[in-house]
Amino acid sequence: MGKVRTRKVKTLAREILETYKDQISVSFEDNKRLVRSVLQGRFSKRLANRVAGYLTSLAKRTLDTQQQAEETKITEEQQSNVS
């Protein structure tokens, strides 16, 4: 089971994701720097770290989804070539 994240963490993460989509990575440290520069002391360090962690998990989830889609596409192409 995963950890429960508050509405504030999810809301802040989604806002940052929409605005800075090209700067989000699967690295927690990179996301932490981005979140701290965006929030600029408006929130606690703990909240900023939680937002960065959630952004990292969203980035990894998106990456996994893209990889699965590519693998499915390749498999379908191989099956159509065999027929």
HTML snippet that shows the backbone in 3Dmol.js (N, CA, C, O; Angstrom):
<script src="https://3Dmol.org/build/3Dmol-min.js"></script>
<div id="view" style="width:600px;height:400px;position:relative"></div>
<script>
const pdb = `
ATOM      1  N   MET A   1       0.834  -1.179   0.000  1.00  0.00           N
ATOM      2  CA  MET A   1       0.000   0.000   0.000  1.00  0.00           C
ATOM      3  C   MET A   1       0.877   1.239   0.000  1.00  0.00           C
ATOM      4  O   MET A   1       1.959   1.258   0.586  1.00  0.00           O
ATOM      5  N   GLY A   2       0.392   2.262  -0.662  1.00  0.00           N
ATOM      6  CA  GLY A   2       1.149   3.503  -0.766  1.00  0.00           C
ATOM      7  C   GLY A   2       0.831   4.464   0.355  1.00  0.00           C
ATOM      8  O   GLY A   2      -0.047   4.226   1.184  1.00  0.00           O
ATOM      9  N   LYS A   3       1.561   5.542   0.356  1.00  0.00           N
ATOM     10  CA  LYS A   3       1.330   6.577   1.358  1.00  0.00           C
ATOM     11  C   LYS A   3       0.232   7.516   0.871  1.00  0.00           C
ATOM     12  O   LYS A   3       0.095   7.770  -0.325  1.00  0.00           O
ATOM     13  N   VAL A   4      -0.533   8.019   1.810  1.00  0.00           N
ATOM     14  CA  VAL A   4      -1.604   8.955   1.486  1.00  0.00           C
ATOM     15  C   VAL A   4      -1.014  10.353   1.380  1.00  0.00           C
ATOM     16  O   VAL A   4      -0.250  10.780   2.245  1.00  0.00           O
ATOM     17  N   ARG A   5      -1.370  11.060   0.320  1.00  0.00           N
ATOM     18  CA  ARG A   5      -0.894  12.432   0.144  1.00  0.00           C
ATOM     19  C   ARG A   5      -2.071  13.379   0.300  1.00  0.00           C
ATOM     20  O   ARG A   5      -3.180  13.089  -0.148  1.00  0.00           O
ATOM     21  N   THR A   6      -1.823  14.501   0.932  1.00  0.00           N
ATOM     22  CA  THR A   6      -2.900  15.456   1.185  1.00  0.00           C
ATOM     23  C   THR A   6      -3.314  16.162  -0.100  1.00  0.00           C
ATOM     24  O   THR A   6      -2.607  16.139  -1.107  1.00  0.00           O
ATOM     25  N   ARG A   7      -4.466  16.781  -0.031  1.00  0.00           N
ATOM     26  CA  ARG A   7      -4.989  17.509  -1.187  1.00  0.00           C
ATOM     27  C   ARG A   7      -4.052  18.651  -1.570  1.00  0.00           C
ATOM     28  O   ARG A   7      -3.869  18.932  -2.755  1.00  0.00           O
ATOM     29  N   LYS A   8      -3.461  19.308  -0.577  1.00  0.00           N
ATOM     30  CA  LYS A   8      -2.564  20.434  -0.837  1.00  0.00           C
ATOM     31  C   LYS A   8      -1.340  19.972  -1.638  1.00  0.00           C
ATOM     32  O   LYS A   8      -0.924  20.647  -2.579  1.00  0.00           O
ATOM     33  N   VAL A   9      -0.769  18.829  -1.267  1.00  0.00           N
ATOM     34  CA  VAL A   9       0.392  18.292  -1.980  1.00  0.00           C
ATOM     35  C   VAL A   9       0.023  18.000  -3.432  1.00  0.00           C
ATOM     36  O   VAL A   9       0.755  18.368  -4.351  1.00  0.00           O
ATOM     37  N   LYS A  10      -1.106  17.344  -3.630  1.00  0.00           N
ATOM     38  CA  LYS A  10      -1.526  16.990  -4.988  1.00  0.00           C
ATOM     39  C   LYS A  10      -1.842  18.228  -5.820  1.00  0.00           C
ATOM     40  O   LYS A  10      -1.496  18.294  -6.999  1.00  0.00           O
ATOM     41  N   THR A  11      -2.500  19.207  -5.203  1.00  0.00           N
ATOM     42  CA  THR A  11      -2.855  20.431  -5.926  1.00  0.00           C
ATOM     43  C   THR A  11      -1.611  21.195  -6.352  1.00  0.00           C
ATOM     44  O   THR A  11      -1.496  21.607  -7.507  1.00  0.00           O
ATOM     45  N   LEU A  12      -0.676  21.387  -5.419  1.00  0.00           N
ATOM     46  CA  LEU A  12       0.562  22.100  -5.751  1.00  0.00           C
ATOM     47  C   LEU A  12       1.346  21.357  -6.829  1.00  0.00           C
ATOM     48  O   LEU A  12       1.882  21.973  -7.751  1.00  0.00           O
ATOM     49  N   ALA A  13       1.411  20.034  -6.708  1.00  0.00           N
ATOM     50  CA  ALA A  13       2.153  19.238  -7.686  1.00  0.00           C
ATOM     51  C   ALA A  13       1.531  19.348  -9.076  1.00  0.00           C
ATOM     52  O   ALA A  13       2.246  19.471 -10.070  1.00  0.00           O
ATOM     53  N   ARG A  14       0.210  19.303  -9.145  1.00  0.00           N
ATOM     54  CA  ARG A  14      -0.455  19.409 -10.453  1.00  0.00           C
ATOM     55  C   ARG A  14      -0.234  20.781 -11.078  1.00  0.00           C
ATOM     56  O   ARG A  14      -0.024  20.890 -12.286  1.00  0.00           O
ATOM     57  N   GLU A  15      -0.280  21.835 -10.250  1.00  0.00           N
ATOM     58  CA  GLU A  15      -0.046  23.188 -10.767  1.00  0.00           C
ATOM     59  C   GLU A  15       1.373  23.319 -11.313  1.00  0.00           C
ATOM     60  O   GLU A  15       1.583  23.885 -12.385  1.00  0.00           O
ATOM     61  N   ILE A  16       2.342  22.791 -10.570  1.00  0.00           N
ATOM     62  CA  ILE A  16       3.736  22.847 -11.019  1.00  0.00           C
ATOM     63  C   ILE A  16       3.913  21.997 -12.269  1.00  0.00           C
ATOM     64  O   ILE A  16       4.624  22.395 -13.191  1.00  0.00           O
ATOM     65  N   LEU A  17       3.276  20.835 -12.311  1.00  0.00           N
ATOM     66  CA  LEU A  17       3.385  19.947 -13.471  1.00  0.00           C
ATOM     67  C   LEU A  17       2.836  20.611 -14.730  1.00  0.00           C
ATOM     68  O   LEU A  17       3.438  20.501 -15.798  1.00  0.00           O
ATOM     69  N   GLU A  18       1.709  21.294 -14.616  1.00  0.00           N
ATOM     70  CA  GLU A  18       1.128  21.966 -15.778  1.00  0.00           C
ATOM     71  C   GLU A  18       2.010  23.107 -16.267  1.00  0.00           C
ATOM     72  O   GLU A  18       2.162  23.312 -17.471  1.00  0.00           O
ATOM     73  N   THR A  19       2.589  23.846 -15.329  1.00  0.00           N
ATOM     74  CA  THR A  19       3.372  25.025 -15.686  1.00  0.00           C
ATOM     75  C   THR A  19       4.783  24.670 -16.147  1.00  0.00           C
ATOM     76  O   THR A  19       5.287  25.260 -17.103  1.00  0.00           O
ATOM     77  N   TYR A  20       5.419  23.719 -15.481  1.00  0.00           N
ATOM     78  CA  TYR A  20       6.824  23.392 -15.739  1.00  0.00           C
ATOM     79  C   TYR A  20       6.987  21.958 -16.232  1.00  0.00           C
ATOM     80  O   TYR A  20       7.917  21.264 -15.822  1.00  0.00           O
ATOM     81  N   LYS A  21       6.099  21.516 -17.097  1.00  0.00           N
ATOM     82  CA  LYS A  21       6.088  20.124 -17.550  1.00  0.00           C
ATOM     83  C   LYS A  21       7.424  19.683 -18.152  1.00  0.00           C
ATOM     84  O   LYS A  21       7.852  18.548 -17.941  1.00  0.00           O
ATOM     85  N   ASP A  22       8.078  20.561 -18.892  1.00  0.00           N
ATOM     86  CA  ASP A  22       9.333  20.200 -19.549  1.00  0.00           C
ATOM     87  C   ASP A  22      10.508  20.104 -18.576  1.00  0.00           C
ATOM     88  O   ASP A  22      11.547  19.552 -18.937  1.00  0.00           O
ATOM     89  N   GLN A  23      10.375  20.621 -17.361  1.00  0.00           N
ATOM     90  CA  GLN A  23      11.472  20.611 -16.394  1.00  0.00           C
ATOM     91  C   GLN A  23      11.347  19.496 -15.356  1.00  0.00           C
ATOM     92  O   GLN A  23      12.269  19.296 -14.565  1.00  0.00           O
ATOM     93  N   ILE A  24      10.241  18.773 -15.339  1.00  0.00           N
ATOM     94  CA  ILE A  24      10.031  17.688 -14.384  1.00  0.00           C
ATOM     95  C   ILE A  24      10.846  16.482 -14.831  1.00  0.00           C
ATOM     96  O   ILE A  24      10.873  16.148 -16.015  1.00  0.00           O
ATOM     97  N   SER A  25      11.514  15.823 -13.871  1.00  0.00           N
ATOM     98  CA  SER A  25      12.309  14.644 -14.207  1.00  0.00           C
ATOM     99  C   SER A  25      12.000  13.519 -13.225  1.00  0.00           C
ATOM    100  O   SER A  25      11.195  13.688 -12.309  1.00  0.00           O
ATOM    101  N   VAL A  26      12.642  12.376 -13.421  1.00  0.00           N
ATOM    102  CA  VAL A  26      12.467  11.252 -12.508  1.00  0.00           C
ATOM    103  C   VAL A  26      13.446  11.328 -11.342  1.00  0.00           C
ATOM    104  O   VAL A  26      13.502  10.413 -10.520  1.00  0.00           O
ATOM    105  N   SER A  27      14.208  12.398 -11.266  1.00  0.00           N
ATOM    106  CA  SER A  27      15.161  12.607 -10.178  1.00  0.00           C
ATOM    107  C   SER A  27      14.528  13.464  -9.086  1.00  0.00           C
ATOM    108  O   SER A  27      14.093  14.587  -9.342  1.00  0.00           O
ATOM    109  N   PHE A  28      14.480  12.931  -7.875  1.00  0.00           N
ATOM    110  CA  PHE A  28      13.906  13.671  -6.750  1.00  0.00           C
ATOM    111  C   PHE A  28      14.678  14.956  -6.489  1.00  0.00           C
ATOM    112  O   PHE A  28      14.070  15.995  -6.231  1.00  0.00           O
ATOM    113  N   GLU A  29      15.994  14.907  -6.549  1.00  0.00           N
ATOM    114  CA  GLU A  29      16.816  16.092  -6.259  1.00  0.00           C
ATOM    115  C   GLU A  29      16.542  17.219  -7.251  1.00  0.00           C
ATOM    116  O   GLU A  29      16.452  18.382  -6.859  1.00  0.00           O
ATOM    117  N   ASP A  30      16.411  16.884  -8.525  1.00  0.00           N
ATOM    118  CA  ASP A  30      16.104  17.907  -9.535  1.00  0.00           C
ATOM    119  C   ASP A  30      14.724  18.511  -9.294  1.00  0.00           C
ATOM    120  O   ASP A  30      14.539  19.724  -9.389  1.00  0.00           O
ATOM    121  N   ASN A  31      13.763  17.652  -8.981  1.00  0.00           N
ATOM    122  CA  ASN A  31      12.409  18.137  -8.720  1.00  0.00           C
ATOM    123  C   ASN A  31      12.357  18.971  -7.444  1.00  0.00           C
ATOM    124  O   ASN A  31      11.594  19.933  -7.353  1.00  0.00           O
ATOM    125  N   LYS A  32      13.172  18.597  -6.462  1.00  0.00           N
ATOM    126  CA  LYS A  32      13.217  19.353  -5.208  1.00  0.00           C
ATOM    127  C   LYS A  32      13.716  20.773  -5.453  1.00  0.00           C
ATOM    128  O   LYS A  32      13.172  21.733  -4.907  1.00  0.00           O
ATOM    129  N   ARG A  33      14.748  20.898  -6.271  1.00  0.00           N
ATOM    130  CA  ARG A  33      15.265  22.234  -6.600  1.00  0.00           C
ATOM    131  C   ARG A  33      14.213  23.057  -7.344  1.00  0.00           C
ATOM    132  O   ARG A  33      14.039  24.245  -7.074  1.00  0.00           O
ATOM    133  N   LEU A  34      13.523  22.425  -8.270  1.00  0.00           N
ATOM    134  CA  LEU A  34      12.478  23.114  -9.029  1.00  0.00           C
ATOM    135  C   LEU A  34      11.353  23.590  -8.107  1.00  0.00           C
ATOM    136  O   LEU A  34      10.913  24.736  -8.199  1.00  0.00           O
ATOM    137  N   VAL A  35      10.895  22.713  -7.223  1.00  0.00           N
ATOM    138  CA  VAL A  35       9.796  23.063  -6.314  1.00  0.00           C
ATOM    139  C   VAL A  35      10.207  24.202  -5.398  1.00  0.00           C
ATOM    140  O   VAL A  35       9.429  25.130  -5.178  1.00  0.00           O
ATOM    141  N   ARG A  36      11.405  24.145  -4.868  1.00  0.00           N
ATOM    142  CA  ARG A  36      11.859  25.219  -3.971  1.00  0.00           C
ATOM    143  C   ARG A  36      11.966  26.546  -4.698  1.00  0.00           C
ATOM    144  O   ARG A  36      11.664  27.592  -4.124  1.00  0.00           O
ATOM    145  N   SER A  37      12.393  26.519  -5.959  1.00  0.00           N
ATOM    146  CA  SER A  37      12.484  27.779  -6.703  1.00  0.00           C
ATOM    147  C   SER A  37      11.098  28.317  -7.052  1.00  0.00           C
ATOM    148  O   SER A  37      10.895  29.531  -7.098  1.00  0.00           O
ATOM    149  N   VAL A  38      10.147  27.421  -7.297  1.00  0.00           N
ATOM    150  CA  VAL A  38       8.790  27.856  -7.631  1.00  0.00           C
ATOM    151  C   VAL A  38       8.060  28.368  -6.388  1.00  0.00           C
ATOM    152  O   VAL A  38       7.427  29.423  -6.430  1.00  0.00           O
ATOM    153  N   LEU A  39       8.146  27.632  -5.294  1.00  0.00           N
ATOM    154  CA  LEU A  39       7.422  28.015  -4.078  1.00  0.00           C
ATOM    155  C   LEU A  39       8.101  29.154  -3.320  1.00  0.00           C
ATOM    156  O   LEU A  39       7.423  29.927  -2.643  1.00  0.00           O
ATOM    157  N   GLN A  40       9.406  29.271  -3.417  1.00  0.00           N
ATOM    158  CA  GLN A  40      10.198  30.364  -2.846  1.00  0.00           C
ATOM    159  C   GLN A  40       9.827  30.709  -1.409  1.00  0.00           C
ATOM    160  O   GLN A  40       9.511  31.861  -1.109  1.00  0.00           O
ATOM    161  N   GLY A  41       9.863  29.728  -0.529  1.00  0.00           N
ATOM    162  CA  GLY A  41       9.668  29.983   0.887  1.00  0.00           C
ATOM    163  C   GLY A  41       8.238  30.198   1.326  1.00  0.00           C
ATOM    164  O   GLY A  41       8.000  30.519   2.491  1.00  0.00           O
ATOM    165  N   ARG A  42       7.281  30.034   0.435  1.00  0.00           N
ATOM    166  CA  ARG A  42       5.882  30.222   0.827  1.00  0.00           C
ATOM    167  C   ARG A  42       5.376  29.058   1.669  1.00  0.00           C
ATOM    168  O   ARG A  42       4.410  29.205   2.418  1.00  0.00           O
ATOM    169  N   PHE A  43       6.025  27.903   1.550  1.00  0.00           N
ATOM    170  CA  PHE A  43       5.606  26.723   2.282  1.00  0.00           C
ATOM    171  C   PHE A  43       6.805  26.114   2.988  1.00  0.00           C
ATOM    172  O   PHE A  43       7.950  26.465   2.703  1.00  0.00           O
ATOM    173  N   SER A  44       6.537  25.202   3.907  1.00  0.00           N
ATOM    174  CA  SER A  44       7.603  24.588   4.688  1.00  0.00           C
ATOM    175  C   SER A  44       8.472  23.676   3.816  1.00  0.00           C
ATOM    176  O   SER A  44       8.082  23.256   2.727  1.00  0.00           O
ATOM    177  N   LYS A  45       9.639  23.396   4.335  1.00  0.00           N
ATOM    178  CA  LYS A  45      10.577  22.512   3.643  1.00  0.00           C
ATOM    179  C   LYS A  45       9.963  21.117   3.493  1.00  0.00           C
ATOM    180  O   LYS A  45      10.114  20.469   2.458  1.00  0.00           O
ATOM    181  N   ARG A  46       9.281  20.675   4.528  1.00  0.00           N
ATOM    182  CA  ARG A  46       8.666  19.351   4.511  1.00  0.00           C
ATOM    183  C   ARG A  46       7.604  19.250   3.409  1.00  0.00           C
ATOM    184  O   ARG A  46       7.552  18.258   2.683  1.00  0.00           O
ATOM    185  N   LEU A  47       6.774  20.265   3.293  1.00  0.00           N
ATOM    186  CA  LEU A  47       5.742  20.260   2.253  1.00  0.00           C
ATOM    187  C   LEU A  47       6.376  20.306   0.863  1.00  0.00           C
ATOM    188  O   LEU A  47       5.921  19.623  -0.055  1.00  0.00           O
ATOM    189  N   ALA A  48       7.421  21.107   0.713  1.00  0.00           N
ATOM    190  CA  ALA A  48       8.110  21.190  -0.579  1.00  0.00           C
ATOM    191  C   ALA A  48       8.699  19.833  -0.959  1.00  0.00           C
ATOM    192  O   ALA A  48       8.636  19.430  -2.121  1.00  0.00           O
ATOM    193  N   ASN A  49       9.270  19.131   0.017  1.00  0.00           N
ATOM    194  CA  ASN A  49       9.829  17.807  -0.255  1.00  0.00           C
ATOM    195  C   ASN A  49       8.737  16.810  -0.629  1.00  0.00           C
ATOM    196  O   ASN A  49       8.941  15.962  -1.497  1.00  0.00           O
ATOM    197  N   ARG A  50       7.597  16.908   0.012  1.00  0.00           N
ATOM    198  CA  ARG A  50       6.491  16.002  -0.317  1.00  0.00           C
ATOM    199  C   ARG A  50       5.974  16.262  -1.731  1.00  0.00           C
ATOM    200  O   ARG A  50       5.658  15.328  -2.468  1.00  0.00           O
ATOM    201  N   VAL A  51       5.892  17.534  -2.099  1.00  0.00           N
ATOM    202  CA  VAL A  51       5.462  17.886  -3.455  1.00  0.00           C
ATOM    203  C   VAL A  51       6.471  17.356  -4.470  1.00  0.00           C
ATOM    204  O   VAL A  51       6.088  16.807  -5.503  1.00  0.00           O
ATOM    205  N   ALA A  52       7.761  17.522  -4.177  1.00  0.00           N
ATOM    206  CA  ALA A  52       8.807  17.027  -5.081  1.00  0.00           C
ATOM    207  C   ALA A  52       8.729  15.508  -5.215  1.00  0.00           C
ATOM    208  O   ALA A  52       8.903  14.973  -6.310  1.00  0.00           O
ATOM    209  N   GLY A  53       8.473  14.820  -4.126  1.00  0.00           N
ATOM    210  CA  GLY A  53       8.332  13.368  -4.168  1.00  0.00           C
ATOM    211  C   GLY A  53       7.143  12.930  -5.001  1.00  0.00           C
ATOM    212  O   GLY A  53       7.224  11.957  -5.751  1.00  0.00           O
ATOM    213  N   TYR A  54       6.047  13.643  -4.869  1.00  0.00           N
ATOM    214  CA  TYR A  54       4.853  13.318  -5.652  1.00  0.00           C
ATOM    215  C   TYR A  54       5.091  13.590  -7.135  1.00  0.00           C
ATOM    216  O   TYR A  54       4.655  12.818  -7.989  1.00  0.00           O
ATOM    217  N   LEU A  55       5.785  14.688  -7.440  1.00  0.00           N
ATOM    218  CA  LEU A  55       6.128  14.983  -8.836  1.00  0.00           C
ATOM    219  C   LEU A  55       7.005  13.880  -9.419  1.00  0.00           C
ATOM    220  O   LEU A  55       6.829  13.481 -10.570  1.00  0.00           O
ATOM    221  N   THR A  56       7.948  13.391  -8.621  1.00  0.00           N
ATOM    222  CA  THR A  56       8.831  12.320  -9.075  1.00  0.00           C
ATOM    223  C   THR A  56       8.031  11.058  -9.376  1.00  0.00           C
ATOM    224  O   THR A  56       8.265  10.398 -10.388  1.00  0.00           O
ATOM    225  N   SER A  57       7.088  10.722  -8.496  1.00  0.00           N
ATOM    226  CA  SER A  57       6.288   9.520  -8.740  1.00  0.00           C
ATOM    227  C   SER A  57       5.392   9.688  -9.966  1.00  0.00           C
ATOM    228  O   SER A  57       5.183   8.731 -10.711  1.00  0.00           O
ATOM    229  N   LEU A  58       4.864  10.886 -10.184  1.00  0.00           N
ATOM    230  CA  LEU A  58       4.066  11.142 -11.390  1.00  0.00           C
ATOM    231  C   LEU A  58       4.922  11.022 -12.648  1.00  0.00           C
ATOM    232  O   LEU A  58       4.477  10.472 -13.656  1.00  0.00           O
ATOM    233  N   ALA A  59       6.151  11.537 -12.587  1.00  0.00           N
ATOM    234  CA  ALA A  59       7.049  11.464 -13.741  1.00  0.00           C
ATOM    235  C   ALA A  59       7.392  10.010 -14.060  1.00  0.00           C
ATOM    236  O   ALA A  59       7.413   9.615 -15.225  1.00  0.00           O
ATOM    237  N   LYS A  60       7.660   9.215 -13.021  1.00  0.00           N
ATOM    238  CA  LYS A  60       7.976   7.806 -13.234  1.00  0.00           C
ATOM    239  C   LYS A  60       6.773   7.054 -13.788  1.00  0.00           C
ATOM    240  O   LYS A  60       6.918   6.195 -14.659  1.00  0.00           O
ATOM    241  N   ARG A  61       5.595   7.375 -13.286  1.00  0.00           N
ATOM    242  CA  ARG A  61       4.371   6.729 -13.763  1.00  0.00           C
ATOM    243  C   ARG A  61       4.134   7.050 -15.233  1.00  0.00           C
ATOM    244  O   ARG A  61       3.756   6.171 -16.007  1.00  0.00           O
ATOM    245  N   THR A  62       4.352   8.297 -15.620  1.00  0.00           N
ATOM    246  CA  THR A  62       4.188   8.715 -17.010  1.00  0.00           C
ATOM    247  C   THR A  62       5.195   8.001 -17.901  1.00  0.00           C
ATOM    248  O   THR A  62       4.857   7.554 -18.997  1.00  0.00           O
ATOM    249  N   LEU A  63       6.438   7.897 -17.425  1.00  0.00           N
ATOM    250  CA  LEU A  63       7.486   7.222 -18.181  1.00  0.00           C
ATOM    251  C   LEU A  63       7.143   5.751 -18.375  1.00  0.00           C
ATOM    252  O   LEU A  63       7.300   5.220 -19.475  1.00  0.00           O
ATOM    253  N   ASP A  64       6.674   5.081 -17.315  1.00  0.00           N
ATOM    254  CA  ASP A  64       6.295   3.674 -17.419  1.00  0.00           C
ATOM    255  C   ASP A  64       5.159   3.478 -18.414  1.00  0.00           C
ATOM    256  O   ASP A  64       5.169   2.522 -19.190  1.00  0.00           O
ATOM    257  N   THR A  65       4.191   4.368 -18.396  1.00  0.00           N
ATOM    258  CA  THR A  65       3.054   4.281 -19.314  1.00  0.00           C
ATOM    259  C   THR A  65       3.510   4.428 -20.759  1.00  0.00           C
ATOM    260  O   THR A  65       3.044   3.704 -21.639  1.00  0.00           O
ATOM    261  N   GLN A  66       4.421   5.364 -21.001  1.00  0.00           N
ATOM    262  CA  GLN A  66       4.936   5.570 -22.354  1.00  0.00           C
ATOM    263  C   GLN A  66       5.714   4.350 -22.827  1.00  0.00           C
ATOM    264  O   GLN A  66       5.583   3.944 -23.982  1.00  0.00           O
ATOM    265  N   GLN A  67       6.525   3.758 -21.949  1.00  0.00           N
ATOM    266  CA  GLN A  67       7.298   2.582 -22.319  1.00  0.00           C
ATOM    267  C   GLN A  67       6.383   1.403 -22.630  1.00  0.00           C
ATOM    268  O   GLN A  67       6.633   0.658 -23.578  1.00  0.00           O
ATOM    269  N   GLN A  68       5.331   1.229 -21.843  1.00  0.00           N
ATOM    270  CA  GLN A  68       4.397   0.137 -22.097  1.00  0.00           C
ATOM    271  C   GLN A  68       3.678   0.331 -23.426  1.00  0.00           C
ATOM    272  O   GLN A  68       3.437  -0.635 -24.150  1.00  0.00           O
ATOM    273  N   ALA A  69       3.338   1.564 -23.747  1.00  0.00           N
ATOM    274  CA  ALA A  69       2.673   1.846 -25.022  1.00  0.00           C
ATOM    275  C   ALA A  69       3.596   1.520 -26.191  1.00  0.00           C
ATOM    276  O   ALA A  69       3.160   0.957 -27.195  1.00  0.00           O
ATOM    277  N   GLU A  70       4.872   1.876 -26.058  1.00  0.00           N
ATOM    278  CA  GLU A  70       5.837   1.581 -27.117  1.00  0.00           C
ATOM    279  C   GLU A  70       6.024   0.079 -27.280  1.00  0.00           C
ATOM    280  O   GLU A  70       6.082  -0.421 -28.404  1.00  0.00           O
ATOM    281  N   GLU A  71       6.119  -0.650 -26.157  1.00  0.00           N
ATOM    282  CA  GLU A  71       6.288  -2.097 -26.219  1.00  0.00           C
ATOM    283  C   GLU A  71       5.070  -2.757 -26.872  1.00  0.00           C
ATOM    284  O   GLU A  71       5.218  -3.691 -27.660  1.00  0.00           O
ATOM    285  N   THR A  72       3.891  -2.281 -26.551  1.00  0.00           N
ATOM    286  CA  THR A  72       2.670  -2.819 -27.145  1.00  0.00           C
ATOM    287  C   THR A  72       2.652  -2.571 -28.644  1.00  0.00           C
ATOM    288  O   THR A  72       2.270  -3.445 -29.422  1.00  0.00           O
ATOM    289  N   LYS A  73       3.064  -1.384 -29.043  1.00  0.00           N
ATOM    290  CA  LYS A  73       3.089  -1.032 -30.461  1.00  0.00           C
ATOM    291  C   LYS A  73       4.073  -1.926 -31.214  1.00  0.00           C
ATOM    292  O   LYS A  73       3.767  -2.404 -32.306  1.00  0.00           O
ATOM    293  N   ILE A  74       5.247  -2.151 -30.638  1.00  0.00           N
ATOM    294  CA  ILE A  74       6.259  -3.001 -31.268  1.00  0.00           C
ATOM    295  C   ILE A  74       5.739  -4.431 -31.389  1.00  0.00           C
ATOM    296  O   ILE A  74       5.904  -5.067 -32.430  1.00  0.00           O
ATOM    297  N   THR A  75       5.117  -4.934 -30.335  1.00  0.00           N
ATOM    298  CA  THR A  75       4.574  -6.290 -30.347  1.00  0.00           C
ATOM    299  C   THR A  75       3.500  -6.436 -31.420  1.00  0.00           C
ATOM    300  O   THR A  75       3.467  -7.438 -32.134  1.00  0.00           O
ATOM    301  N   GLU A  76       2.629  -5.449 -31.534  1.00  0.00           N
ATOM    302  CA  GLU A  76       1.579  -5.496 -32.553  1.00  0.00           C
ATOM    303  C   GLU A  76       2.172  -5.473 -33.956  1.00  0.00           C
ATOM    304  O   GLU A  76       1.685  -6.166 -34.849  1.00  0.00           O
ATOM    305  N   GLU A  77       3.226  -4.677 -34.154  1.00  0.00           N
ATOM    306  CA  GLU A  77       3.878  -4.622 -35.464  1.00  0.00           C
ATOM    307  C   GLU A  77       4.524  -5.962 -35.797  1.00  0.00           C
ATOM    308  O   GLU A  77       4.452  -6.423 -36.936  1.00  0.00           O
ATOM    309  N   GLN A  78       5.151  -6.585 -34.808  1.00  0.00           N
ATOM    310  CA  GLN A  78       5.790  -7.875 -35.036  1.00  0.00           C
ATOM    311  C   GLN A  78       4.747  -8.938 -35.371  1.00  0.00           C
ATOM    312  O   GLN A  78       4.969  -9.773 -36.247  1.00  0.00           O
ATOM    313  N   GLN A  79       3.621  -8.909 -34.684  1.00  0.00           N
ATOM    314  CA  GLN A  79       2.567  -9.885 -34.949  1.00  0.00           C
ATOM    315  C   GLN A  79       1.957  -9.681 -36.336  1.00  0.00           C
ATOM    316  O   GLN A  79       1.602 -10.649 -37.008  1.00  0.00           O
ATOM    317  N   SER A  80       1.838  -8.430 -36.759  1.00  0.00           N
ATOM    318  CA  SER A  80       1.278  -8.175 -38.086  1.00  0.00           C
ATOM    319  C   SER A  80       2.271  -8.563 -39.184  1.00  0.00           C
ATOM    320  O   SER A  80       1.856  -8.944 -40.279  1.00  0.00           O
ATOM    321  N   ASN A  81       3.568  -8.472 -38.908  1.00  0.00           N
ATOM    322  CA  ASN A  81       4.581  -8.876 -39.879  1.00  0.00           C
ATOM    323  C   ASN A  81       4.638 -10.391 -40.026  1.00  0.00           C
ATOM    324  O   ASN A  81       4.942 -10.896 -41.107  1.00  0.00           O
ATOM    325  N   VAL A  82       4.353 -11.117 -38.958  1.00  0.00           N
ATOM    326  CA  VAL A  82       4.375 -12.573 -38.981  1.00  0.00           C
ATOM    327  C   VAL A  82       3.205 -13.105 -39.799  1.00  0.00           C
ATOM    328  O   VAL A  82       3.351 -14.111 -40.493  1.00  0.00           O
ATOM    329  N   SER A  83       2.072 -12.466 -39.733  1.00  0.00           N
ATOM    330  CA  SER A  83       0.854 -12.942 -40.423  1.00  0.00           C
ATOM    331  C   SER A  83       0.957 -12.842 -41.904  1.00  0.00           C
ATOM    332  O   SER A  83       0.019 -13.202 -42.614  1.00  0.00           O
TER     333      SER A  83
END
`;
const viewer = $3Dmol.createViewer("view");
viewer.addModel(pdb, "pdb");
viewer.setStyle({}, {cartoon: {color: "spectrum"}});
viewer.zoomTo();
viewer.render();
</script>
